[in-house]
Amino acid sequence: MTIDEARLKKLRFRAWRRGFREADLILGPFADRHVQDFSPAELDWFESLLEQPDQDLYAWIIGTLPTPPEFDGEIMNRIKAFRFEVHKSRGDDHGG
């Protein structure tokens, strides 16, 4: 396993095992689908995002708290949009 493969595996694991189930169910599938296509800078950003407190991160994703400027951008927007894809595929119409 190369360093890059190990890093991707670790990121996927961390995205799925945050300890806050609602966040796991968004970030885990998002990581499975997208991290292999991230640039090194995007991987750094995602790692930093995963270090944030669960409650804050989930609130940013669902929009109950404003996303801090350092995390507000294209990837966060993709995560927020992905949230709706996850709920739709699970048959969850209320999106929350």
Secondary structure, DSSP 8 states (H G I E B T S, - for coil): --HHHHHHHHHHHHHH-SS-HHHHHHHHHHHHHHGGG--HHHHHHHHHHHTS-HHHHHHHHHTSS---TTT-SHHHHHHHHHHHHHHHHHT-TT--
